[in-house]
Amino acid sequence: MLNRLTDTLNFQTQALTLRAERQRLLASNIANADTPGYQARDIDFARALREATGEVGTPGAMATTQAGHIAPLAGARGESGKVFALQAQTNLDSNGVDMDRERASFADNSVKYEATLRFINASVRTTLDSMKSPNQG
């Protein structure tokens, strides 16, 4: 039972971390909408989550050979995991930010971030409720 709870929380924690990283990227894209030559970046959330949960290998991951070694960022959190967003139209200043797409993605990601927080909260609340004695109810 404890392993199942831990696995669920680990999955939701990875999803929350990736949602936060994606939100940071989208905010950066919006902030640089008027920067000449800036190319919008994004992550493939589904692939990044599979990498984070260990379903597939993480590109750019380096093995640590000693306990004191710090592993560099890999996957979606490293530079190799970020992809350039597809441009809907070309701009004269070579800026690749489509504000409509970025705003929609930002709002969508915000809702999904909030949903992930609610899943974590519900899991913890359910676990705490199950540990209460019948007399506390």
N, C-alpha and C positions, 0 to 999 in steps of 0.2 A: 504494500500500500504506500509506504513511504517513497519507494522508488518511482512509483507512478506520479505522485505529487511532485517530486523533485524534477522528473522529466518534463512534466507539464510546465512548471515554473521556469525551467531552463529554456524551453522552447519559447515561451512568452517573453522572457528576458532578452533572448537573441532577437526576436521580432521587434521588440521595443527599441533596442539599440540600433537596429538597422533602419527603423522608421525615423529615429532621431537623426541619423546620418543622412538619410534621404531628405529630410526636412531642411537640414543645413545646406545641402547642395542646391535644393530648389530656392531657398532664400538667397543664396549666393547668385544664382542665375537671375533672379528678379532684381537684386541690387546692382547687377552689372548690365542691365538692359540697355543702357546708353553708352557702354564702354566700347569704343571701336575695336573690332577684331576679337572680342570675347566670344568664345564658343560655349554654349550651354552644356552642362554635364548632368548625368543622371546615373542611377544604378538599376540593374535588372534585379528587382526585389526578390522575385521567386528564386532565381539562381543563387543570389546572395544568401537567402535563408537556407537553401539546401546545403550550401557550403558551410554556413555557420553551425548547422546541426550535424554536420559530418556525413550527410548522404552522398555527397560528391567531394572530390578532392578540391582543395583550395589553391588556385593559381597564385604563384608568387610566394607561397608559404615556405619558410626556411626551417629546417630542423634545428632545435637547440640541443647541443651535445653536453652541456653542463647545467646544473641546477640554477646557477646564477645568471645564465644567459637570458636576455630579454628578446623575445621573438618580435620581429618587425611586423607592422600592420600588413595584412594580406587580404585577399578577397575584396569585398566591397569597401572595406575601410582603407585599403591601400590604393595607391594610384592606379594600379593595373586593373582594379575592379570597376573603376568608373568609366563610363562610355560617353561619347559625345551624343547629345540628343539630336534627333533628325530635324533638319531645318524644313519648315513648311514653305518658306520663301527666302529669297536672298535679299540682303540689305546692301545699300551702297557702302556702308562702313564695315562690312563683313561681320557684323554682329549676328550671332546665331540664336538669340533669345526670342522666342515667340511668347509674348506676354500672356496671351489668352491661354495657351497650353500650360504655361508655368503656373498661372493663378489657379487653373482647374486642378492641376497635379498637386499644388500646395494644399488646396482645400480638401481634396480626396485623401491625401496622406495625413492631414490633421485629423480627419474623422477616423481613419484607421488607427492612428496613434492612440486616440481617445478610447477606441474600442479595445485595443490591446490592454490599456490600463484597466479598463473595466473587467476584462477577463482575469487579469492578475488579482484584482481586488476581490472578485467573486470566488476565485479559488482559495484565497487566503481566508475569506469570511466563512466559506463552507467548511474548511478544515478546522477553524476555530470553533465553529458551532458544533461540529462533530465531537470535539474534545470536551465540551461542557458536560457536566453531570446533569442527569434529569432534574435534579432539585434546583438548578440555577435557571431553568427555563422560565 
